[in-house]
Amino acid sequence: MEQTSWILFLKYLDDLERDRATAAELTGKTYTPILEKKFQWTVWAMPKGKDGKLDHHKAMTGDDLTDFVNNKLFPYLKKFKQSAESADTIEYKIGEIFSELKNRIQSGYNLREVINRIDELRFRTHAEKHEMSHLYEDKIKNMGNAGRNGGEYYTPRPLITTIVKVVAPKIGDKIYDGAVGSAGFLCEAFDYLRKGGLNGRTSLSTKDWEILQKRTFYGKEKKSLAYIIGIMNMILHGVEAPNIIHTNTLAENLADIQEKDRYDVVLANPPFGGKERAEVQQNFPIKTGETASLFLQHFIKILKAGGKAGVVIKNTFLSNTDNATVAIRKTLLENCNLHTVLDLPGGTFTGAGVKTVVLFFEKGKPTKKIWFYQLNLDRNLGKTNPLNENDLAEFIKLQKTKADSPNSWSIDVQTHCNAYSNYDLSVKNPNKKEEVTLRQPQVILEEMKALDEESAEILEAIKSLI
């Protein structure tokens, strides 16, 4: 993923420059390219003859190619971070990307082959860009399926699409993901708004387009590779200068968040099972080592009054009886209207081995009634049988009116919380007859593996404190 992403990105940039040059020509203007001539794709990567084929006399390969890439191209591209006019430009993002990445293809002959193949891709039309962004998303997903680190940044696309539709952001909203990963939520929100959002308007004004490009999408990411994947994913989807910052979101003190820092919409899937050090916990009024619980506090605080959120979290958040979780549930119910809980089946997240729920809430009014929907499928989810949009169609339809059904029901919070003093929200579906379902051995093994990994992480954290 990291090995070929930078090549893919430079090919995309070359096509973007050609589009800009054509647009300038049509309006009688002169276009100044972002990159100097010798660092342009058609000069260093793919010099071609009059026949449109690679000119082997001019094209570098072997040691000449790796020497140019490592010692000239990368240092040149890194400098854009210093020379760019501002952080909301594609020039600045080029500098950021190449400050974080390294060329890991050591053989210049292999590199030449990769460049030749990537040059066959086109990013000129909207359809081509759309196809390319999906190809990139598939690469991220496959990293997760192979057990490598991309998948920990990957939330199933049908789930993201559903969350965006329910939250229904509009143009002019500032949309935020503080655990941005590969930026799936922000990319999907961009696609949703580009297509006209809830109203389905297909033509956006120039002003709308500028708002979408520069003042709509915001993210933070702690891990270097995820940060770069996220920026590239957004650029490939069509957001030229994503407002994604490389930082630890949880290092920000909640008391320092002011009105100007707040957002209209939060869409996020914070990491499951992470543990945070004591100094990070000091930034939060409710102290806990559970990463996702700290993120939830952050999201509640950073939402504007009237702001809307869709957040994925482990289902144990609804029932855990430790003081911190109970206090966070109380805060959520008293400060926000938690109007919808989507209960997802095991296997929704490939290889994660945990059950999750999605919390949909609006800040500013306390919760009076919660509508629950339990996604009951007639198959086991997994790598070869993933969640699809059709699975979630009934949820989207019923959620509009919060209707009761065999899979959905509502609770009155005051009545329920009088019965459960610890704000327990793990409610059984009253419309479904109890059936004893025996879990598949594979599911049990995956859950055991996940628990083992979580235990190992806790032990490592303890070791580091001793």
C-alpha positions in Angstrom: 0.0 0.0 0.0 2.6 2.5 1.1 5.0 1.3 -1.6 2.7 2.2 -4.5 0.5 5.0 -3.1 3.0 7.8 -3.9 3.3 6.7 -7.5 -0.5 6.5 -7.9 -0.7 10.0 -6.3 1.9 11.5 -8.7 0.0 10.0 -11.7 -3.2 11.5 -10.4 -1.4 14.9 -9.9 -0.2 14.8 -13.5 -3.8 14.3 -14.8 -5.1 17.0 -12.5 -2.4 19.5 -13.9 -3.5 18.6 -17.4 -7.2 19.2 -16.5 -6.2 22.6 -15.0 -4.1 23.5 -18.1 -7.1 22.7 -20.4 -9.5 24.7 -18.3 -7.1 27.7 -18.4 -6.7 27.4 -22.1 -10.5 27.4 -22.6 -10.8 30.7 -20.7 -7.8 32.3 -22.4 -5.6 32.2 -19.3 -2.1 30.9 -18.8 -1.7 28.0 -16.4 1.5 27.8 -14.2 2.1 24.1 -13.3 2.6 23.1 -9.7 5.7 21.0 -10.5 8.9 22.1 -12.3 9.4 20.6 -15.7 12.0 18.0 -14.8 9.8 16.7 -11.9 6.7 16.3 -14.0 5.4 12.7 -14.7 5.8 13.0 -18.4 9.5 13.9 -18.1 10.9 11.7 -15.3 8.4 8.8 -15.1 7.0 8.4 -18.6 8.8 10.3 -21.4 7.1 9.2 -24.6 7.9 9.4 -28.3 5.7 10.7 -31.1 4.0 7.3 -31.3 2.8 7.7 -27.7 4.9 4.9 -26.4 7.6 5.0 -23.7 10.9 6.4 -25.1 13.4 3.9 -23.8 16.3 6.2 -24.6 15.0 8.9 -22.2 13.3 6.7 -19.6 15.3 6.0 -16.5 15.5 2.6 -15.0 17.6 0.6 -12.5 19.9 2.6 -10.2 19.5 5.8 -12.2 15.7 5.7 -11.5 16.0 4.9 -7.7 18.8 7.5 -7.3 16.6 10.2 -9.0 13.5 9.3 -6.9 15.3 9.1 -3.5 17.8 11.9 -3.9 16.0 14.4 -6.1 12.3 13.9 -6.5 11.4 13.2 -2.8 13.5 16.1 -1.4 12.0 18.5 -4.0 8.4 17.5 -3.2 9.0 17.7 0.6 10.0 21.4 0.2 6.4 22.3 -0.8 5.4 22.2 2.8 7.6 25.3 3.4 6.9 27.1 0.1 3.1 26.7 -0.1 1.0 29.8 0.4 -1.2 28.2 3.0 -2.1 24.8 4.6 -5.4 24.7 2.6 -3.6 24.2 -0.8 -2.8 21.1 -2.7 0.9 22.3 -2.7 1.0 22.1 1.1 -0.5 18.6 1.1 2.1 17.4 -1.5 4.8 18.6 0.9 3.1 16.9 3.9 2.7 13.6 2.0 6.3 13.4 0.8 7.6 14.4 4.3 5.9 11.3 5.7 6.5 8.8 3.0 9.7 7.0 1.8 10.2 5.1 -1.5 10.3 1.4 -0.3 10.7 -0.1 -3.8 14.5 -0.8 -3.7 14.9 -2.2 -7.2 14.8 0.4 -9.9 13.8 -2.3 -12.4 10.7 -3.2 -10.3 10.0 0.5 -9.9 10.0 1.0 -13.6 7.5 -1.8 -14.1 5.2 -0.3 -11.4 5.4 3.1 -13.1 4.6 1.6 -16.5 1.5 -0.1 -15.1 0.2 2.9 -13.2 0.7 5.1 -16.3 -2.1 3.0 -17.9 -4.6 4.4 -15.4 -6.5 7.6 -16.3 -7.9 10.2 -13.9 -9.3 12.7 -16.4 -13.1 12.2 -16.3 -15.2 12.1 -13.2 -16.1 8.5 -13.9 -12.4 7.6 -14.1 -11.6 9.4 -10.8 -14.6 7.7 -9.1 -13.4 4.3 -10.3 -9.9 5.1 -9.1 -11.0 6.1 -5.7 -12.9 2.8 -5.3 -9.8 0.9 -6.4 -7.8 2.7 -3.7 -10.5 1.9 -1.1 -10.3 -1.8 -2.1 -6.5 -1.7 -1.5 -7.1 -0.3 2.0 -9.8 -3.0 2.7 -7.6 -5.8 1.4 -4.8 -4.7 3.7 -7.2 -5.3 6.6 -8.3 -8.7 5.2 -4.7 -9.8 5.0 -4.2 -8.9 8.7 -2.0 -5.8 7.9 -2.6 -2.4 9.4 -4.8 -0.8 6.7 -7.9 -2.7 7.9 -7.8 -1.1 11.3 -8.6 2.1 9.5 -11.3 0.5 7.4 -15.0 0.7 8.2 -17.3 -1.2 5.8 -18.5 1.2 3.1 -22.2 0.2 3.3 -22.2 1.0 7.0 -20.5 4.4 6.4 -23.1 5.2 3.6 -25.9 4.4 6.0 -24.6 6.5 8.8 -24.1 9.5 6.5 -27.7 9.1 5.1 -29.2 9.0 8.6 -27.1 12.0 9.9 -27.9 13.8 6.7 -25.3 16.6 6.6 -25.9 19.7 4.5 -23.7 22.1 2.6 -22.4 24.7 5.0 -21.9 22.1 7.8 -18.5 21.6 9.2 -18.0 17.8 9.3 -15.4 16.2 11.6 -13.8 12.8 12.3 -11.3 12.9 15.1 -10.1 9.3 14.4 -10.0 9.8 10.6 -8.0 6.7 9.5 -8.4 6.3 5.8 -11.0 9.1 5.8 -13.9 6.8 4.7 -16.5 8.9 6.5 -15.3 12.2 5.1 -15.1 10.7 1.5 -18.6 9.3 1.8 -20.0 12.6 3.2 -18.3 14.4 0.2 -19.9 12.1 -2.3 -23.3 12.5 -0.5 -23.1 16.3 -0.6 -21.6 16.4 -4.1 -24.7 14.5 -5.3 -27.0 17.0 -3.6 -27.4 15.4 -0.2 -31.0 14.9 1.2 -32.6 17.0 -1.6 -30.7 15.2 -4.4 -29.7 18.5 -6.2 -27.2 17.5 -8.8 -25.8 20.9 -9.8 -23.8 22.8 -7.2 -23.0 26.5 -7.4 -19.4 27.7 -7.6 -19.8 28.9 -4.0 -21.1 25.5 -2.8 -18.2 23.8 -4.5 -15.7 26.1 -2.8 -17.3 25.5 0.6 -17.1 21.7 0.0 -13.5 21.9 -1.1 -12.2 24.2 1.7 -14.5 24.6 4.6 -16.4 21.4 5.1 -14.2 18.4 6.0 -11.9 18.2 9.0 -10.0 15.2 10.5 -7.3 14.3 12.9 -5.2 11.1 12.8 -2.4 9.9 15.1 -0.7 7.2 13.0 1.6 8.3 10.1 0.5 5.7 7.5 -3.2 6.1 8.2 -2.7 9.9 8.0 -1.1 9.7 4.5 -3.7 7.1 3.3 -6.5 9.4 4.5 -5.1 12.5 2.7 -4.6 10.6 -0.5 -8.0 8.9 -0.3 -9.7 12.3 0.0 -7.6 13.8 -2.9 -8.5 10.8 -5.1 -12.2 11.3 -4.2 -11.9 15.0 -5.4 -11.1 17.1 -2.2 -7.9 18.8 -3.4 -6.6 20.0 0.0 -8.1 18.0 2.9 -8.1 19.6 6.3 -6.6 16.6 8.0 -4.0 17.1 10.8 -1.4 14.6 11.9 -1.9 14.7 15.7 -3.1 12.7 18.7 -6.7 13.9 19.1 -6.8 12.7 22.7 -3.8 14.9 23.7 -6.1 17.9 23.4 -7.6 19.0 26.7 -11.3 19.1 26.6 -11.3 22.3 28.8 -9.5 24.1 26.0 -12.2 23.5 23.3 -13.9 26.8 22.5 -16.9 27.6 20.4 -14.7 28.4 17.3 -13.3 24.8 17.5 -16.7 23.1 17.3 -18.3 21.3 14.4 -21.9 20.8 13.1 -21.5 17.0 12.4 -19.3 14.2 13.8 -18.9 11.0 11.9 -16.5 8.5 13.4 -15.4 5.0 14.3 -12.8 5.4 17.0 -10.4 2.4 17.6 -11.8 -0.5 19.6 -9.9 -1.8 22.6 -7.1 0.7 22.7 -5.7 1.8 26.1 -4.4 5.4 26.9 -1.8 6.5 29.4 -2.5 8.4 32.6 -1.2 11.7 31.2 -3.7 11.5 28.2 -6.5 10.7 30.6 -5.8 14.0 32.5 -7.3 15.8 29.5 -10.8 14.4 30.2 -13.3 15.1 33.1 -14.1 11.4 33.2 -10.9 9.4 33.5 -10.7 6.0 31.7 -8.0 4.1 29.8 -10.5 3.0 27.2 -9.6 4.9 24.0 -13.1 4.8 22.5 -14.7 6.2 25.7 -12.2 9.1 25.7 -13.1 9.7 22.0 -16.8 9.8 22.8 -16.2 12.5 25.5 -14.2 14.4 22.9 -17.0 14.1 20.3 -19.7 15.3 22.7 -17.6 18.3 23.7 -16.6 19.3 20.2 -20.1 19.3 18.7 -21.9 22.6 18.4 -25.3 23.0 20.1 -27.7 21.4 17.7 -24.9 19.4 16.1 -25.5 15.8 14.9 -23.3 12.7 15.3 -23.1 9.1 14.1 -20.4 7.2 16.1 -19.5 3.4 16.0 -18.6 1.9 19.4 -18.4 -1.5 21.0 -21.8 -2.7 22.2 -20.4 -3.2 25.8 -20.6 0.6 26.1 -24.3 0.2 26.5 -24.0 -2.1 29.6 -20.5 -1.9 31.2 -20.9 -1.0 34.9 -17.5 0.6 35.6 -17.8 4.1 37.0 -16.3 5.8 33.9 -18.7 4.1 31.4 -21.7 4.8 33.6 -20.7 8.5 33.9 -20.2 8.8 30.1 -23.6 7.3 29.4 -25.1 9.7 31.9 -23.3 12.7 30.2 -24.5 11.5 26.8 -28.2 11.1 27.9 -28.3 14.4 29.8 -26.5 16.6 27.2 -27.6 15.0 24.0 -30.7 13.4 22.4 -29.5 9.9 21.7 -32.4 9.2 19.4 -31.2 6.0 17.6 -29.1 3.0 18.4 -28.2 0.6 15.6 -27.2 -2.8 16.9 -24.9 -4.6 14.4 -24.2 -8.3 14.2 -20.9 -9.9 14.9 -18.6 -10.1 11.8 -19.6 -6.6 10.6 -15.9 -5.7 11.1 -13.8 -8.4 9.4 -11.3 -9.9 11.8 -12.2 -7.5 14.7 -14.1 -10.2 16.7 -16.2 -7.6 18.5 -19.9 -6.6 18.4 -20.6 -3.0 17.8 -23.4 -0.4 17.9 -23.9 2.9 16.1 -25.0 5.8 18.4 -26.9 8.6 16.6 -27.3 11.7 18.7 -27.9 15.5 18.6 -26.4 17.8 21.1 -28.3 20.3 23.2 -31.4 18.5 24.5 -31.6 15.6 26.9 -32.7 12.1 25.7 -36.3 11.3 26.3 -36.9 8.4 24.0 -34.4 6.0 22.2 -35.3 4.0 19.1 -33.4 0.7 18.8 -32.9 -1.3 15.6 -31.3 -4.7 15.8 -29.8 -5.8 12.5 -30.8 -9.5 12.2 -29.4 -11.2 9.1 -30.1 -14.7 7.9 -26.4 -15.3 7.3 -23.1 -15.1 9.1 -21.0 -12.0 8.1 -17.3 -12.5 7.2 -14.6 -11.8 4.7 -16.3 -13.6 1.9 -19.8 -12.5 2.9 -19.6 -8.9 4.0 -22.3 -6.4 5.0 -24.0 -4.8 2.0 -26.3 -1.8 1.5 -29.4 -4.0 1.0 -28.9 -5.4 4.6 -29.4 -1.9 6.0 -32.3 -0.7 3.7 -35.0 -1.6 6.3 -33.1 0.3 9.0 -32.9 3.5 6.9 -36.6 3.2 5.9 -37.9 2.6 9.5 -35.5 5.1 11.1 -37.3 8.1 9.4 -40.4 7.5 11.5 -38.8 5.4 14.3 -41.4 2.7 13.7 -41.8 -0.5 15.7 -41.1 -3.7 13.8 -39.9 -7.3 14.6 -36.4 -5.7 14.6 -37.1 -2.3 16.1 -38.6 -0.8 19.3 -38.4 2.3 21.5 -37.8 2.9 25.2 -38.8 5.8 27.4 -35.5 6.8 29.0 -36.9 8.2 32.3 -38.9 5.0 33.0 -36.0 2.8 31.9 -33.3 4.7 33.9 -35.5 4.6 37.0 -35.4 0.9 36.8 -31.7 0.8 36.1 -29.8 3.4 38.2 -26.5 2.9 36.2 -28.0 4.1 32.9 -27.8 0.6 31.4 -28.9 0.8 27.8 -28.5 -2.9 26.8 -32.1 -3.5 26.0 -33.4 -6.8 24.7 -35.7 -6.7 21.7 -39.2 -7.2 23.1 -40.6 -8.0 19.7 -38.4 -11.0 19.0 -38.8 -14.5 20.5 -35.7 -15.7 22.2 -33.9 -18.3 20.1 -30.8 -20.1 21.2 -28.3 -19.7 18.3 -25.1 -21.6 18.5 -22.2 -19.6 17.3 -19.9 -20.9 14.6 -16.5 -22.2 15.8 -14.8 -19.6 13.6 -16.7 -16.7 15.3 -15.8 -18.0 18.7 -12.1 -18.4 17.7 -12.0 -14.9 16.3 -13.5 -13.4 19.5 -10.9 -15.4 21.6 -8.1 -14.1 19.4 -9.4 -10.5 19.8 -9.6 -10.9 23.6 -6.1 -12.4 23.7 -4.8 -9.4 21.7 -6.6 -7.0 24.0 -5.1 -8.7 27.0 -1.6 -8.6 25.5 -2.0 -4.8 24.9 -3.0 -4.3 28.5 -0.1 -6.4 29.8 2.3 -4.3 27.6 0.8 -1.1 28.9 1.3 -2.4 32.5 4.9 -3.4 31.7 5.7 0.1 30.4 4.5 1.6 33.7 6.6 -0.7 35.9 
